[in-house]
Amino acid sequence: MSLHPDIAALLEMIQLGTESGVRIPFAQLTPAQARADFDASSPLLDVDPPPLPYETQLALPMRDGTDIAARLYAGRMPDCAHPLPVLLYMHGGGFVVGSLESHQPLCRGLAIDSGAAVLSIGYRLAPEHRFPTAFEDCMDALAWIGREGPAVGLDPRRVAVGGDSAGGTLAAALAIAARDDQALPQPLLQVLAYPGLSSQQISESYAKYGSGFLLERETVDWFFNHYLRRDADRHDWRFAPLAAPDLTGVAPALMVLPEFDPLVEEGRDYAARLRAAGTVVDLKVYPGMIHEFLRMGNVVPDALHARAEIGAKLAAVFATQIGAGHR
């Protein structure tokens, strides 16, 4: 299939902006400049639903004594007598950009579509905090749900982990970590939206779509140069889940992939690895779409349709499974 016409028009506009100098690629910006640019452009792309009946800011303690910001979205006030299932959500942005603000529309929408609570976390970014800080922050947030969730009306027996792009990478790694640490809440589902999964960006789709389809090769290199401490980090499964030697026993997965994404092939490869290990995988490839499309509700209706499908999947999983909680 060809690019969706609205996506093609967006890419043409981006290209014209780059050629005219109005748009400056991330690789030519400082991390602070790139973060400001990312947050400023996000509201132009997505449809932000009205505030939910319950939204609150939280501070989650990390293993080194630092608190990270988090935001909890829910359609009703959680209470201990009737705790809500919860999606722990990690935003995208190459481990360098992205924030609670940039992904607020998506997280609000997922809370509406799933009927669950969504806990969006502001894990620490590179280069100020290099690998594996982001992963450890996510792990500590999952542990917080198990430890403090019941007190704030969240059900640690009904937890999912999810994210888009780098957030999807973190969610996939978190599902492996939870498999290995039964003291953590055990996710019932991992939602992986166009995640980065490979230690090396050498796939056919990376060669085919690595230029002119929003996610550029030089941008990925810029992200990783800021995030990784050394080349050996590339082969750590906490950065590249495809490097994990064994995927047996990880949570069932919903894999959301755009057709025209440099990362689509490694997403397919990871789905195959999960299935070979006995994990149930729901693989959805959205024709005509590109990287980041979930946050493009103002551009293309498929973004909202995909978000609704994720919400429906979460609702079904939470309704039919009580979870394992702490074992």
Summary of the structure (lengths in Angstrom):
residues: 327
radius of gyration: 18.3
end to end distance: 46.3
largest distance: 57.8
contacts: 1196
relative contact order: 0.16
helix: 43%
strand: 19%
